[in-house]
């Protein structure tokens, strides 16, 4: 099941001197899924900009992929240290550290060994004991604690979407939407539908220069449980969480962590993060709330 469904409303913006809104779409299979860029206006993507998009996503993959043996993350997980991490990896560590602190530890990249143990049906005792972001040395050289491994799956795609949006902005594009599971917009408005696995479409949100990410714990199973795993044994208390923020990476990370957090804890995290503009939450009974 796809985590989000994209609805593009081409007539939503009128361009000066033009009777029609021209739309150009580009997509490629990268980062374990489809990357899509939609542009409004008279100028499509140049070959140079397309190459830069591919290079940018490849750079993030080379830092954060769990599936590429040569990525910085795979090397760190294999040997426990990384002496010369690439800049994208350092960015992701900083984002993870911020999210860990603001969410009271619910966002914790050290759940990777537990995720694997549950997915493979193995005993998870040692994996649970290895969890702890405070055991990771995040200043270069990067070092993991005993038995640890990291995952950036909760922020890497959002981070890549932010990077692609920024290069489009620097290239002079004023109306664009980047889709990588998470959405990051330049200009707008663009409309994105928020879906819950049981209820279907629950809302349509309008993006105007901001980003949105949505997580649904039951959209994927790991062993006998949900794919969003509480680092301290927390169980998801929401069916779906959708976060709108200035950054797709932050929206991505918070949408994951908020699935494990009470309404009061979510409000406290929002208070500490002014870039979050809205949270849409579906509880386990199907009631919908906004924060």
N, C-alpha and C positions, 0 to 999 in steps of 0.2 A: 504494500500500500504506500502511495506517495504521501509525504508528510504535509505537503501544501498543494493547492491547485491555483494556477495563475489565471486571472481574468484580465485581459487587456482591453481597455475601452478607448479606442483610437480617437473618438470624437470628443474626448474630454478636454482637449486643449486646442485652442485656435492659435495659429501662428500669423503674426503680422504680415500683411502683403500676400497671404496665401489662402486660397479658398478651401484647401484640403489639408488634412494632417497626413503627411507621408510617414510611413512606418517601415523601418528596416529591421529585420531580425537575423541574428547570427547565432549558431549553436554548434557545440562540439561535445563529444564524449570524453570527459576528463574528470579526474578526482572521484572516480567511482560512480559517476552519474552524468547527467546532461547539464552542461553549462550553457546558459542562454543570455544573450544581450539583445534588448529591444531598444531601438532608437526612434525618436520622433523628430521630424524636421527634414530639410532638403538634403542633408549630407549623410551618406551611409558610412560604413566602416572602411577605412583605407586599409590596404594590405599591411602597411607599417603598424597600424593600431591593432589589427588582428594578430600580427606576430607578437606584439607586446603583451596582449592578453594571454596568449598561449604561454609565453615565457614566464609571465607573472604567476600563473597557476602552477606551472611546472616547478617554479622556485619554491612555492609553498608545499607542494607535494614532496619535493626533495628534502624538505625539513620535517614535515609532519605526518607522512604516510606510514601507517602500520603495515602496509602490504608490499612496499618496495624495500627489499633487503638492504639497499644502499642508502636509504634515507637517514637523516641525522637521528630521527626518533628510533628507527630500527636498530641503528648502531648503538645508541645509548642503552636501549633495553637489552641488547645482547651482551654488552660488556660492563654496563653499570657506570660508565663515565663518558664524558664528551669534552675533550680538551679545547676544541676550537669550533664552537657552535656557530652556524650561519646566523645572519641578522634576523631572518624570519623566525628562527627557532627562539632567539632571545625575546623577540616581540611576543610570541605565544606564551613563553614562560611568564612574562610580565602580566599579560592578560589573565592567565590562570591564577597567578598569585593574587591579583586584585579581586577576582571572582571568589576565590576561596575565602578571603577575608570578609567580603561584604555578605556572603551567604552563610556565614557561620560554619564553614567547612563542608557544606552540602555539595559544592562544586569541588571535586578532588580528582585530579588526573591519575592518582595512584590506584584507582579502582581497576586498572587494566588486568592484573593477574586474577582478581576475583571474577571479573567478567569472563575471562577465558576458562577458569575452573568451572563456573556454572554452565557455560556453553558446552563444555566437553563432558559434563556430568561427573567431574572429579570431586574429591573431598576439598572443601574450600577453607579449611582451618588455617593453613599457613598463609594463604592469599589474604585472608582477613587480617591476620597479624601484621602483614607487610604494609597495609594501608596507612597513609599518613603523609600529607604534603610537607609537614614540618621536618620530615626526615630527608627531604630532598635539598641538596645544595644547588640553588638556582643561579648563583653568580659563577661565571666561568672560572675554572672548569666545572661543568655540571657533573654532579655525582648523585647516584641513587643509594638509598638504604638497602639493607639486605633483603633480597627477594622481591625488590620493587621493579615495576615497569610503569611507563606512562602512556596515556592516550590523550590526544588533542581532538578527538572526534566531536567533542562538544563545542569547539570554537574554530577549528581550522577552516571549515567551509565559509563561515561568516567572515573570518579574517581575510580569506581569499577574495570574497565578494567586495569587501571594503577596499582592498588593494586595486581590484579591477575598476571599481567606481572612481577611485582617485585618479587613475591613469586616464580614464575617459574625460574626467573633469579637466585635467591638465592639458588634454588634447583639444579642448575647446567645445566639447559636447555639452549642451545645456539641458537636454531632455533624454534621459536614458534609464533603463531598469535592468539591473544585473540579477539573474536568478541562478543560484547554486544550491538549491534546497532552502536557503535563506534568500531574502530579497533586499537589495540596496538600490535606492533611487537617487537620480539627479533630477531636480525639477519635479514635474508632475502636473496634475495628480495622476497616479496609477492606482488601479484597484486590484486588491489581492483578497481572495476568499480564504477564510479560516475554517478548517474542517475538523470535526471530532470523529473518531472511528465509529462511534455508535449513532451519533446524531446527524452526521453529515455536515453540510454547510451550516455554520452557526453565525457567521458575520462576514461582511465585506468591508475591508479597511482600505482607506485611501492613503497612499504614500505620496508625500511631497518633499523630497529631499532627505527622507529618513529611511529606516530599515525595519524589517519585521522578520521574526523567526517563530516557529511553532513546534512544540514537542507534545507527543501523545505517548505515554508509557506503554499502553497496550497495543500500539501499532506494530510492535515487534516483541517476540518472546525470546528470552534467554533461559534455557533449561525450563524450570517450572515457574519462572517469574517473568517480570517485565525487563525490558532492555535498559531502563534507567534504574541504576542501582545506588542505594544509599550507602555512603562510605562507612557510616556507623550503624548500619542495619535499618535505616529509615526506609519505609515503604512509600510509594507514591500515594499522595492524598488528593490528586487531581486527575481527571481523565485527559484534559488538554490544557496547555498553557501557551498563550501567544503573547509575545513581548514586542512592543514597538519602541525603538530607540534610535539615537543618531548613528550608532555603530551596529553593523550586522553581527560582528563578533560578540559584542556585549549582549545583543538580543538573543543570539544563539546560546551563549553560556547561561544567561539568566533563565531562558525558557526551559532549559534542562534542570537547573537547580531548583527553580520555583516549584517544579512538580513534587518536590520532597518537603516543601515548606508550608507552614500555616499561614492564614491570611495576615496575622499580625507580623510575622517574620517577613513576609513579602512586602508589606507596607514599610517596614523598617529599612529593607534593602533599597526600595524605591527612594526613600527619603535621603539615603546616602548617595544616590546615583541620579542626579538631575537630568541626565541624558535619556532616561527612560520616560517616555511620554504616555504610554498606556499598557496595561496588562489585561488581557481577556482570559478568564479562567472558567473551565467547566469542571464542576466537582463530580464525585463518583455517583451521584444520584441524577446527574444531568442538568443541574441548575447552573446558570451562567452568571458570572460576576465580572465587574471591571474594577480595576484599581488605578 
